[in-house]
């Protein structure tokens, strides 16, 4: 595997990010994500979401890609669709492809070859532990209708629900009312704003940064949403993590320093050992493309363009 030039792809439900290192130069691009491979049209939507930024990046980069590593949301829920996507990408790009779930590549990026637990808290939420023997355990990641508790979607949805309760007189007043009113269509148009995009989870998650901002500003309703999200995520991590192994947190919510500090404190209160991630999911995808000796290998799908 030495000498490979891997194109790394992180396909989430909100964004699709791609990265290519050519010598000492780094090329990156991004585009919208896809609903996930568990979706009825997941493979086609995922392929489109990946190819747009990949082709844009390859149009700028002057390098020969020899492998592709990709982490894709929903891969663990629909392995057949994941294999289909890997084969399509391999044939389209004419290089070997290794594909795992987005949480798997996040784990490789955050902890490398080490055992431990990684929480991905983005549009969705899932905790994944890989043991020293290669065993895998997960908690949540069940999607917007069945789980993803404490995720960006959950925070955004809880914030909008709080705004609507306040507007109706069913709950305490909150500054989130004004923030929701400022969205396209206002409060009355929220159902169309959320569902009209075709990806309600992503649209709900887009309101999460507003909830976090109002919580920092002192709004008690927004603060209560944030505190509950922290408790839910800490509970998810504790369901699989071990006290003698490291825990890392990645994803969009982890980019908010105040939220991350609260979550780190909640994890320490449970006797866990949170550490900063060594790298991101793109670093994990690139490493997975180049190495077959990692603890994660049994969960990766490897295909070649002539297969």
C-alpha positions as CSV (number, residue, x, y, z in Angstrom):
1,X,0.0,0.0,0.0
2,X,3.0,2.3,0.2
3,X,3.0,5.0,-2.4
4,X,-0.8,5.3,-2.8
5,X,-2.2,8.7,-3.5
6,X,-5.6,8.5,-1.8
7,X,-8.5,10.7,-2.5
8,X,-10.5,11.0,0.7
9,X,-14.3,11.5,0.8
10,X,-16.5,12.2,3.8
11,X,-20.1,11.8,2.8
12,X,-22.5,13.0,5.5
13,X,-26.1,14.0,5.4
14,X,-25.4,17.7,5.4
15,X,-22.1,18.0,3.5
16,X,-19.8,16.0,1.3
17,X,-16.2,16.9,1.7
18,X,-13.3,15.7,-0.4
19,X,-9.5,16.1,0.0
20,X,-6.4,15.2,-2.0
21,X,-2.8,15.7,-0.9
22,X,-0.4,16.0,-3.8
23,X,3.2,16.3,-2.6
24,X,3.1,19.2,-0.1
25,X,-0.1,20.7,-1.6
26,X,-3.6,20.0,-0.3
27,X,-6.7,20.3,-2.4
28,X,-10.1,20.4,-0.9
29,X,-13.7,20.8,-2.1
30,X,-17.2,20.3,-0.7
31,X,-20.8,20.1,-1.7
32,X,-24.2,19.1,-0.3
33,X,-24.5,15.7,1.4
34,X,-27.0,13.0,0.8
35,X,-29.8,11.5,2.9
36,X,-27.8,8.3,3.6
37,X,-27.5,4.9,2.1
38,X,-30.5,3.7,4.1
39,X,-32.7,6.0,2.0
40,X,-34.7,4.4,-0.8
41,X,-32.7,6.4,-3.4
42,X,-29.6,6.4,-1.3
43,X,-27.1,5.1,-3.9
44,X,-28.0,7.4,-6.7
45,X,-28.1,10.4,-4.4
46,X,-24.8,9.5,-2.8
47,X,-23.1,9.0,-6.1
48,X,-24.2,12.4,-7.3
49,X,-23.2,14.0,-4.0
50,X,-19.7,12.5,-4.2
51,X,-19.0,13.1,-7.9
52,X,-19.8,16.8,-7.9
53,X,-17.0,17.9,-5.5
54,X,-14.6,15.1,-6.6
55,X,-14.8,16.1,-10.3
56,X,-14.4,19.8,-9.3
57,X,-11.4,19.0,-7.2
58,X,-9.8,16.8,-9.8
59,X,-10.2,19.6,-12.3
60,X,-7.9,21.8,-10.1
61,X,-5.5,19.2,-8.8
62,X,-2.4,18.1,-10.8
63,X,-2.0,14.6,-9.4
64,X,-2.7,11.0,-10.2
65,X,-5.2,9.5,-7.8
66,X,-4.5,5.8,-7.2
67,X,-7.1,5.0,-4.6
68,X,-10.3,6.4,-3.0
69,X,-11.3,6.1,0.7
70,X,-14.8,7.1,1.5
71,X,-16.9,7.3,4.7
72,X,-20.6,7.3,3.9
73,X,-23.6,7.8,6.1
74,X,-25.8,4.8,6.3
75,X,-23.2,2.3,5.0
76,X,-23.6,0.1,8.1
77,X,-27.4,0.1,7.8
78,X,-27.4,-1.0,4.1
79,X,-24.3,-3.0,3.2
80,X,-25.6,-3.9,-0.2
81,X,-26.1,-0.3,-1.1
82,X,-22.7,0.5,0.2
83,X,-21.1,-2.1,-2.0
84,X,-23.1,-0.9,-5.0
85,X,-21.8,2.7,-4.4
86,X,-18.2,1.5,-4.0
87,X,-18.4,-0.4,-7.3
88,X,-20.0,2.5,-9.1
89,X,-17.3,4.9,-7.9
90,X,-14.5,2.5,-8.6
91,X,-15.7,2.0,-12.2
92,X,-16.3,5.8,-12.7
93,X,-12.9,6.8,-11.3
94,X,-11.0,3.8,-12.5
95,X,-9.2,3.2,-9.2
96,X,-9.6,0.9,-6.2
97,X,-12.2,2.1,-3.6
98,X,-12.5,1.3,0.0
99,X,-15.8,2.3,1.7
100,X,-16.9,2.3,5.3
101,X,-19.5,4.1,7.3
102,X,-18.8,7.7,8.1
103,X,-18.5,6.8,11.8
104,X,-15.8,4.2,10.9
105,X,-13.7,6.7,9.0
106,X,-14.3,9.2,11.8
107,X,-13.0,6.6,14.3
108,X,-9.8,5.9,12.2
109,X,-9.2,9.7,11.9
110,X,-9.7,10.4,15.6
111,X,-8.0,7.4,17.2
112,X,-5.9,5.9,14.4
113,X,-5.0,2.3,15.1
114,X,-6.0,2.6,18.8
115,X,-9.0,1.0,20.5
116,X,-11.6,3.4,21.9
117,X,-14.9,5.2,21.3
118,X,-15.7,8.0,18.9
119,X,-18.9,10.0,19.0
120,X,-20.0,11.6,15.8
121,X,-22.4,14.4,16.6
122,X,-23.4,16.1,13.4
123,X,-26.8,16.1,11.7
124,X,-27.2,12.6,13.2
125,X,-25.5,11.1,16.3
126,X,-23.8,7.8,16.8
127,X,-21.2,6.4,19.2
128,X,-18.9,3.7,18.0
129,X,-16.4,1.6,20.0
130,X,-13.7,-0.5,18.3
131,X,-12.0,-2.8,20.8
132,X,-8.4,-4.1,20.7
133,X,-9.7,-7.3,19.3
134,X,-11.4,-5.5,16.4
135,X,-14.9,-6.0,17.9
136,X,-17.4,-3.2,17.2
137,X,-20.2,-1.8,19.3
138,X,-22.4,1.1,18.5
139,X,-25.1,3.2,20.2
140,X,-27.8,5.3,18.4
141,X,-27.3,6.4,14.8
142,X,-30.9,5.2,14.2
143,X,-31.9,8.2,12.1
144,X,-34.1,11.2,12.6
145,X,-37.3,9.2,13.2
146,X,-36.0,6.6,15.5
147,X,-33.0,8.1,17.3
148,X,-30.0,10.5,16.7
149,X,-30.8,11.9,20.2
150,X,-28.8,15.1,21.0
151,X,-27.7,15.5,17.4
152,X,-27.7,18.7,15.3
153,X,-31.1,17.6,13.9
154,X,-32.4,17.0,17.4
155,X,-31.2,20.4,18.7
156,X,-32.6,22.3,15.7
157,X,-35.9,20.5,15.9
158,X,-36.2,21.0,19.7
159,X,-35.4,24.7,19.2
160,X,-38.1,25.2,16.5
161,X,-40.6,23.2,18.6
162,X,-39.9,25.5,21.6
163,X,-40.4,28.5,19.4
164,X,-43.8,27.2,18.2
165,X,-44.9,26.3,21.7
166,X,-44.0,29.8,22.9
167,X,-45.9,31.3,19.9
168,X,-49.0,29.3,20.7
169,X,-48.9,30.0,24.4
170,X,-48.1,26.3,25.1
171,X,-44.7,27.0,26.6
172,X,-42.5,29.7,28.0
173,X,-41.4,32.7,25.9
174,X,-38.1,32.4,24.2
175,X,-35.9,34.5,21.9
176,X,-36.0,31.6,19.5
177,X,-39.5,32.8,18.4
178,X,-37.9,35.8,16.6
179,X,-35.2,33.6,15.1
180,X,-37.7,31.1,13.7
181,X,-39.9,34.0,12.5
182,X,-36.9,35.2,10.4
183,X,-36.7,31.9,8.5
184,X,-38.3,31.9,5.0
185,X,-42.0,31.8,5.3
186,X,-42.0,32.8,9.0
187,X,-43.6,30.7,11.7
188,X,-46.6,29.9,9.6
189,X,-44.4,28.6,6.8
190,X,-42.2,26.4,9.0
191,X,-43.7,23.1,7.8
192,X,-43.0,24.0,4.2
193,X,-39.5,25.3,5.1
194,X,-38.6,22.1,6.8
195,X,-40.2,19.5,4.5
196,X,-40.0,21.3,1.2
197,X,-36.3,20.8,0.9
198,X,-36.6,17.0,0.5
199,X,-34.3,16.5,3.5
200,X,-36.0,17.5,6.7
201,X,-33.2,16.3,8.9
202,X,-30.6,18.6,7.2
203,X,-33.0,21.5,7.3
204,X,-33.7,21.0,11.0
205,X,-30.0,20.7,11.8
206,X,-29.4,24.0,10.1
207,X,-31.2,25.7,13.0
208,X,-28.9,24.1,15.6
209,X,-26.3,26.8,15.5
210,X,-29.0,29.4,16.2
211,X,-30.1,27.4,19.2
212,X,-26.5,27.2,20.5
213,X,-26.1,31.0,19.9
214,X,-29.2,31.9,21.9
215,X,-28.2,29.5,24.7
216,X,-24.8,31.3,25.0
217,X,-26.7,34.6,25.0
218,X,-28.6,33.5,28.1
219,X,-32.0,32.4,26.7
220,X,-33.2,29.8,29.3
221,X,-35.3,27.8,26.8
222,X,-32.4,27.5,24.4
223,X,-30.1,26.7,27.2
224,X,-32.4,23.9,28.4
225,X,-32.3,22.4,24.9
226,X,-28.5,22.4,24.9
227,X,-28.2,20.9,28.4
228,X,-30.6,18.1,27.4
229,X,-28.6,17.4,24.2
230,X,-25.4,17.2,26.2
231,X,-27.0,14.6,28.6
232,X,-28.4,12.6,25.7
233,X,-25.1,12.5,23.9
234,X,-23.1,11.6,27.1
235,X,-25.6,8.7,27.7
236,X,-25.1,7.5,24.1
237,X,-21.3,7.4,24.6
238,X,-21.5,5.8,28.0
239,X,-23.6,2.9,26.5
240,X,-20.5,1.6,24.6
241,X,-17.4,3.3,26.0
242,X,-15.0,1.8,28.5
243,X,-13.3,3.8,31.2
244,X,-9.8,2.5,30.4
245,X,-10.0,3.6,26.7
246,X,-10.0,7.0,25.1
247,X,-13.1,8.8,23.9
248,X,-13.2,11.5,21.1
249,X,-16.0,13.6,19.8
250,X,-16.2,14.8,16.2
251,X,-18.9,16.3,14.0
252,X,-20.6,19.7,13.5
253,X,-21.7,20.1,17.1
254,X,-18.1,19.6,18.3
255,X,-17.1,22.6,16.3
256,X,-18.9,24.8,18.8
257,X,-16.5,25.4,21.7
258,X,-19.0,26.0,24.4
259,X,-21.1,22.9,23.5
260,X,-17.9,20.8,23.3
261,X,-16.8,22.0,26.7
262,X,-20.1,21.0,28.3
263,X,-20.0,17.6,26.6
264,X,-16.4,16.9,27.7
265,X,-17.4,17.8,31.3
266,X,-20.4,15.4,31.1
267,X,-18.2,12.6,29.8
268,X,-15.6,13.2,32.6
269,X,-18.4,13.1,35.1
270,X,-19.2,9.6,33.9
271,X,-15.6,8.5,34.5
272,X,-14.6,8.5,30.8
273,X,-11.4,9.9,29.3
274,X,-12.2,12.4,26.5
275,X,-9.3,13.4,24.3
276,X,-9.1,15.6,21.2
277,X,-9.3,13.7,17.9
278,X,-5.9,13.2,16.2
279,X,-7.5,13.9,12.8
280,X,-10.9,14.2,11.0
281,X,-12.9,11.8,9.0
282,X,-11.1,12.7,5.8
283,X,-7.8,11.7,7.4
284,X,-9.4,8.5,8.5
285,X,-10.7,7.8,4.9
286,X,-7.2,8.4,3.5
287,X,-5.6,6.1,6.1
288,X,-8.2,3.4,5.5
289,X,-7.4,3.6,1.7
290,X,-3.7,3.1,2.4
291,X,-3.7,0.4,5.1
292,X,-5.2,-3.0,5.5
293,X,-3.8,-3.8,8.9
294,X,-6.1,-1.6,11.0
295,X,-8.6,-2.9,13.6
296,X,-11.3,-1.6,11.3
297,X,-10.5,-3.6,8.3
298,X,-13.2,-6.2,8.7
299,X,-15.9,-3.5,8.4
300,X,-14.5,-1.9,5.2
301,X,-15.7,-2.8,1.7
302,X,-12.8,-2.9,-0.9
303,X,-13.5,-3.1,-4.6
304,X,-11.5,-2.7,-7.8
305,X,-12.6,-1.2,-11.1
306,X,-12.3,-4.5,-12.9
307,X,-14.3,-6.4,-10.3
